[in-house]
Amino acid sequence: MSRSSHAVAGIAAGVLVLGLGLLAGRADVTLLGIPLLLGAAWSGRPGAWLAAPPTGVDRTHVATDDRPGAPGELTATLHLDPPPGTEVAHARVSAPGHRSTEVLVAARPRPLDLRLRTVRTGPQQTFRADVRGHGAGGTTVTDVVTVVAPDRVVLPTAMPLGRVPLPRRLRGLTGPHTARRLGDGDELRDVHPFVPGDRLRRVDWRTTARRSPDLDTLYVRRTYATAEATAVLVLDSRDDVGPDLRTWRGTGDQRVDEATSLDLARHAAASVAAALVASGDRVGLEDLGRSRHPVPPASGRRHLRRMLHALALSHPVGSPARRLRPPRLPADAIVYLLTTALDDEPLALVRAWRAHGHPVVVVDTLPDVRPAHEEHMRLAWRVTRMERDDRLRHIAAEGVPVVRWAGPARDTAPMALEALVRAGERHAGAPPPRVASGGRPR
């Protein structure tokens, strides 16, 4: 507890007037200084603050909220508990990348709701509050108390997708899709003479009566088996660049209202994973920036939650060593490579996977870069952009589809994936559908 500048000014003015009156021998002037001294002494009397803690509003704290908010919105609650004798509480709330907000409220135990919006995902620093209490007339103030909310891990959200490409060959003994092999399913393959191993409930008595009236041969209806697809999301977390070229060197702060390449990659991976899990398929996660702790392919809502948490925790780790071999993938799995294509390593990985028979879909996650004002940056970006365009052009020329997931093209990404599915159906002569749908499988 300390006196404010107003109280100090009042005491100084009272002493000055009282001194001038005594020196001049003027009793009327001396009487004018006495009210000033009494007012300043009364407003800052120690008895009013005896019950106050030494640090003022030390019981003030920020608690994060678990209640759901709007997409990209973080919430918390600032709990004020000012000491006795405080009339007004002054709070300044700030967050990295946001403008600070100040509020002046009556000093009583009360909660204050805090909200901020961000398009960034992953670990985030949230709220910082600086609180100070003011006494009667603003003549006394408490010490500033600073409270910081704990960091939050913002999970990426998923965009509803239609159908997404799946591998041509399906694995598993059961699943939501129709496979090419014989087995128990709903789609008719053919009618065949009865052989050992066929079930009697599969006998087609109409066909048997028509083809073998003497019942010398029984005919059964054979169906396609059902199976599940396996997909692996390969996240290139080595780069985390934004639209501003000046932040690519790691010296500037990236804006919270602009998604970086890693934010776009998390969003794309979460959308594809949600579509695959919703249709009953298996999906896994590999991180090119970290050679350990991959998420093995699985299905279900709990696995999707584990995938989202692993995506949120992915981040660049120093300078990763060059991989001598591509990540090991399950047999007949489709690969979704989410990368910025700023170097040659993604192109080498795509060629290695295709050599092993894995279909690959490349998702371009580089955000739309704003032109720089500096001449050297414009020249460097021009060279980098030309090299990147050449890589993507070579990948597309080798038959690997490239889907753009940034800028206006992100809104058309579901249609681009649907076009890939239809192109695969036409190329295969319209076989039994083997696609994943964001809703109920057909």
Secondary structure, 3 states (H helix, E strand, C coil): CEECHHHHHHHHHHHHHHHHHHHHCCHHHHHHHHHHHHHHHHHCCHHHHCCCCCCCCCCCEEEECCCCCCCCEEEEEEEECCCCCCCEEEEEEECCCCCCEEEEEECCCEEEEEEEECCCCEEECCCEEEEEEECHHHCEECCCEEEECCCEEECCCCCCCCEECCCCCCECCCCCEEEEEECCCCCEEEEEECCCCCCHHHECHHHHHHHCCCCCCCEEEEEEEEEECEEEEEECCCCCCCCCHHHCCCCCCCCCCCCCHHHHHHHHHHHHHHHHHHCCCEEEEEECCCCCCCEEEECCHHHHHHHHHHHHHCCCCCCCCCCCCCCCCCCCCEEEEEECCCCCHHHHHHHHHHHCCCCEEEEECCCCCCCCCCHHHHHHHHHHHHHHHHHHHHHHHCCCCEEECCHHHHCCHHHHHHHHHHHHHHHCCCCCCCCEECCCCC
